[in-house]
């Protein structure tokens, strides 16, 4: 702390001057000693000046014995995946107790390059929370991707001067790390004085060690306790993910509780969480509550959502309630319920009723779907030979299984027996590339679902049980300049436009949430299982860095062997 600021705040600390704010009669949760003690908390100039019983303030709020915890931290998320504009998401999640967001604008960068990154930075500059950025490492994610831009180390270097850039975003090209891709290692070297996030599902032991050797310090892709421990043993901090599509918290926390595992190397993140889930369940506070329900002590769960993450990412002024720490705090009635009563950011109370500002989008970011209308014939799938390759969904996960099934020769496969047709259409450069395949356990009947949100290249992806409805769904997305569309029996049931890079809506979260809920309910009524999110699950079926098989505009991709399947 600079001298002049110290001299100003220390007068409050020593009781010589009134604080800006004093929270009286609080049960203060101490993340250093794992204890609760009754005290008043004095705030001056946006930081905690002192904790005691003798402070007076220009404003005083009696908490009447409620708990006071540090503001929660989301260790890893993509703001674009919430489908609303960045400031809207931050404002709504902040009212749920999350006061710090470590975001990776990987989606925006894959569509619009540095302009997309700048959009995220500009949109969150004045948000009511701390928003830090990890610079996307893999744009494109792999050599099989057809995305909108390429982000090189040279283009990334100027961002190092920005104090909100914490490090290198999730490095998902693990073969490139392990086997020495020069361009990728140039990026790792560029950020060697900062932190590099990982993305390493199911790496064999030796390869995981090489991954850590390269300087990767976190990962959010663990789906089991056993694999999480393999990473922790190599010095990798595990960000436990609980979002809208991937639900990894239960498996990992149950293992932590069973084995009484130390939790210093664990944090919480959402990764991809839709706005309707946040409004219904909360944000990182939901992760804390669920971990406590699984048997983790409230202290450890709160530390995993606060000080553990702050220490991991070098945010020394965040994550605790102590003198000199930023006055980011949440008031809760019960630690077990995590029922947020009030939230403070830099000592100012967040008004949960205040409507978030929707900042305008640059024109060029609203024109990113470069694609002509499609026809039924574009989805023809001839099959020759005895067996076809199938993308089999994993319930409540973003992984898939690679199956083979006898289909029989046909000039155009017509889905039957619980199978659907799936296609990915390149939308950035108008190349005309369309990959078509078969998937199982999605389940839609008499219709199709299409989306311009398809990780990580964000081409248009569609699943259906007939070519006509697949074409209609894709064309509805094109007409909306990006979005979600649901078609039933030859009619467009509804479309949610996402014109900001084909990823986000600027129509306001109320409109997004209401329409999306209606479309999701209809999609489930059309046969999609309850444990499959019709849109989020679909968006991951094009992600080539997750095992075992995906659809791309170039065709089916074996993501274990990293080769296209004929």
Secondary structure, DSSP 8 states (H G I E B T S, - for coil): --HHHHHHHHHHHTTSS-EEEEEEEEEEEETTTTEEEEEEEEEETTEEEEEES---EEEEEE-TT-EEEE-EEEEEE-GGGGSB-HHHHHHHHHTTTEEEEEEETHHHHHHHHHHHHHHHHHHTTT-SSEEEEEE-S-SSSSTT---S----HHHHHGGGG-TTEEEEEEE--HHHHHTT-HHHHHHHHHTTTSEEEE--TT--HHHHHHHHHTTEEEE----SHHHHHHHHTTT-EEEEEB-SS-B-HHHHHHHHHHHT---TTEEEE-BS--HHHHHHH-SHHHHHHHHHHTT--HHHHHHHTTHHHHHHTT-TTSSS-STTSB--EEEES-TTTT-EEEEEETTEE--TTS--------GGGG---------GGGG---B-SSEEEEEEE-TTSS-EEEEEEE---BSS----TTEEEEEEE--SS----EEEEEEES----SEEEEES--TTTT-EEEEESSHHHHHHHHHHHHHTTSEEEEEETTEEEEEEE--BTTTBB-S-HHHHHHHHHHHHHHHHHTT--TTS-TTHHHHHTT-TTSSSEEEETTEEEETTTTEEE-
